[in-house]
Amino acid sequence: MMTALKKTLMTGALLMTAVAAKAADVPAGNYVKMETTEGPVVMELYPDVAPKHVESFKSLIAKGFYDGLTFHRVVPGFVVQGGDPLGTGMGGPGYTIPAEFNKKHHVRGTVAAARSQDPDSAGSQFYIVLDENNVRHLDGQYTIFGQVISGMDNVDKIKQGDKMTKLTISETKPE
């Protein structure tokens, strides 16, 4: 029969192991290079304002989750959206992330978490802003977690059905 103290110590050890394993699953670095059918796009992530969204995005990238997915929604002058494994706008990673609304503003190249009407329903889907003049109403309503820092010309060329072929994370700005 196990004493309460032994149970508590074992549970604590298991939790510490799980936390360490989870941290090991999240690569270092806050730059993402996204290869697309239209060319490369480089993003800088914002862990200081959206830590859970950045952690989830990086973890999914490390698992190859996004590789080969399509941009299922393209609204000219508004956004391109992808990250749905179903390609319909209804799929996700099997979990949701609580909203991390912040003081960042939607500008051209903003990377933010797509969601349903429920503010805490974001998962793997994200959008990139094409024209800041058409998205100001989204400020404070969606979690901004990054910014395109090069390759916006390639984002502009994305059409519905184009693919993200490979996403990688690095600690320094990719070329």
C-alpha positions as CSV (number, residue, x, y, z in Angstrom):
1,M,0.0,0.0,0.0
2,M,1.4,3.4,-1.0
3,T,1.4,6.2,1.5
4,A,-0.1,9.5,0.7
5,L,3.4,11.1,0.7
6,K,4.8,8.6,-1.8
7,K,1.8,9.1,-4.0
8,T,2.2,12.9,-3.9
9,L,6.0,12.6,-4.7
10,M,5.4,10.3,-7.6
11,T,2.6,12.5,-9.0
12,G,4.9,15.5,-8.7
13,A,7.7,13.7,-10.4
14,L,5.5,12.6,-13.3
15,L,4.2,16.1,-13.7
16,M,7.7,17.5,-13.8
17,T,8.7,14.9,-16.4
18,A,5.7,15.8,-18.5
19,V,6.5,19.5,-18.3
20,A,10.1,18.9,-19.3
21,A,9.1,16.7,-22.2
22,K,6.6,19.4,-23.4
23,A,9.3,22.1,-23.2
24,A,11.7,19.8,-25.2
25,D,9.0,19.5,-27.9
26,V,9.1,23.3,-28.5
27,P,12.1,24.3,-30.5
28,A,14.1,27.4,-29.6
29,G,13.9,30.4,-31.8
30,N,11.2,32.8,-32.8
31,Y,11.7,33.0,-36.6
32,V,9.7,30.8,-38.9
33,K,10.4,30.2,-42.5
34,M,7.4,29.0,-44.4
35,E,8.0,27.6,-47.8
36,T,4.9,28.0,-50.0
37,T,4.0,27.1,-53.6
38,E,4.4,30.9,-54.2
39,G,7.8,31.2,-52.5
40,P,9.3,31.7,-49.0
41,V,7.7,33.8,-46.3
42,V,9.6,34.6,-43.1
43,M,7.7,35.4,-39.9
44,E,8.9,36.7,-36.5
45,L,6.9,35.4,-33.5
46,Y,5.8,37.3,-30.4
47,P,6.2,35.0,-27.4
48,D,6.1,38.1,-25.1
49,V,2.4,38.9,-26.0
50,A,1.0,35.5,-27.0
51,P,3.1,32.8,-25.3
52,K,0.6,29.9,-25.5
53,H,-0.1,30.6,-29.2
54,V,3.6,30.8,-30.1
55,E,4.3,27.6,-28.1
56,S,1.5,25.8,-29.9
57,F,2.5,27.0,-33.3
58,K,6.2,26.1,-32.8
59,S,5.2,22.6,-31.4
60,L,3.0,21.9,-34.4
61,I,5.8,23.1,-36.8
62,A,8.3,20.8,-35.0
63,K,5.8,17.8,-35.6
64,G,5.5,18.7,-39.3
65,F,1.8,19.4,-38.8
66,Y,1.6,22.3,-41.3
67,D,3.8,20.7,-44.0
68,G,1.6,20.2,-47.1
69,L,-1.5,21.9,-45.8
70,T,-3.4,24.3,-48.0
71,F,-4.4,27.9,-47.7
72,H,-8.2,27.2,-47.6
73,R,-9.3,30.8,-47.4
74,V,-8.1,33.7,-49.5
75,V,-10.0,37.0,-49.4
76,P,-8.2,39.6,-51.6
77,G,-7.5,42.8,-49.8
78,F,-8.2,41.1,-46.4
79,V,-6.4,37.9,-45.4
80,V,-5.0,34.5,-46.5
81,Q,-5.8,31.7,-44.0
82,G,-4.4,28.2,-43.5
83,G,-3.5,25.6,-40.9
84,D,-6.6,23.4,-41.2
85,P,-5.7,19.8,-41.7
86,L,-9.2,19.2,-43.3
87,G,-8.8,22.1,-45.7
88,T,-12.3,23.2,-45.0
89,G,-11.9,25.8,-42.3
90,M,-13.4,23.4,-39.7
91,G,-10.3,21.4,-38.7
92,G,-7.7,21.8,-36.0
93,P,-5.0,20.1,-33.9
94,G,-7.5,18.4,-31.5
95,Y,-7.2,21.1,-28.8
96,T,-7.9,24.8,-28.4
97,I,-5.9,27.7,-27.0
98,P,-7.4,30.4,-24.7
99,A,-7.4,33.9,-26.3
100,E,-4.3,36.0,-25.7
101,F,-5.7,39.3,-26.9
102,N,-3.0,42.0,-26.8
103,K,-2.2,45.6,-27.7
104,K,-0.7,44.8,-31.1
105,H,-2.6,46.2,-34.1
106,H,-3.5,44.4,-37.3
107,V,-1.2,45.7,-40.0
108,R,-0.1,44.3,-43.4
109,G,1.7,41.0,-42.7
110,T,0.2,40.5,-39.2
111,V,0.0,36.8,-38.3
112,A,-2.9,36.0,-36.0
113,A,-4.9,33.0,-34.8
114,A,-8.1,32.2,-36.6
115,R,-11.0,31.1,-34.5
116,S,-14.8,30.6,-34.4
117,Q,-17.2,32.9,-32.6
118,D,-15.8,31.6,-29.3
119,P,-12.7,33.7,-28.4
120,D,-11.1,30.6,-26.8
121,S,-11.5,28.4,-29.9
122,A,-8.2,29.0,-31.7
123,G,-6.2,25.9,-32.6
124,S,-3.9,25.5,-35.6
125,Q,-5.4,27.9,-38.1
126,F,-3.9,31.3,-38.7
127,Y,-4.2,34.2,-41.0
128,I,-1.9,36.8,-42.6
129,V,-3.2,40.3,-43.2
130,L,-3.1,41.6,-46.7
131,D,-4.3,45.1,-46.2
132,E,-4.4,46.8,-42.9
133,N,-7.1,49.2,-43.9
134,N,-9.6,46.3,-44.0
135,V,-8.9,44.7,-40.7
136,R,-8.8,47.4,-38.1
137,H,-12.1,46.0,-36.6
138,L,-10.2,42.8,-35.7
139,D,-7.9,44.6,-33.2
140,G,-8.4,43.2,-29.7
141,Q,-10.7,40.5,-31.0
142,Y,-8.1,38.0,-32.3
143,T,-4.7,36.9,-30.9
144,I,-1.8,38.4,-32.9
145,F,1.2,36.2,-32.4
146,G,3.6,37.3,-35.2
147,Q,4.5,39.4,-38.2
148,V,5.7,38.6,-41.7
149,I,9.2,40.3,-42.0
150,S,10.0,39.1,-45.6
151,G,8.2,37.5,-48.4
152,M,4.9,39.5,-48.3
153,D,5.2,39.7,-52.1
154,N,4.8,35.9,-52.0
155,V,1.9,36.1,-49.6
156,D,0.2,38.5,-52.1
157,K,0.4,35.7,-54.7
158,I,-1.2,33.0,-52.6
159,K,-4.4,31.6,-54.1
160,Q,-7.0,29.3,-52.5
161,G,-5.6,25.8,-52.6
162,D,-1.9,26.8,-52.6
163,K,0.2,24.9,-50.1
164,M,2.6,25.5,-47.2
165,T,5.2,22.9,-48.2
166,K,7.6,23.2,-45.2
167,L,7.8,25.3,-42.1
168,T,11.0,25.6,-40.1
169,I,12.0,27.4,-36.9
170,S,15.3,29.2,-36.3
171,E,16.9,31.4,-33.7
172,T,18.2,33.8,-36.3
173,K,16.4,35.5,-39.1
174,P,16.4,33.1,-42.1
175,E,17.7,34.4,-45.4
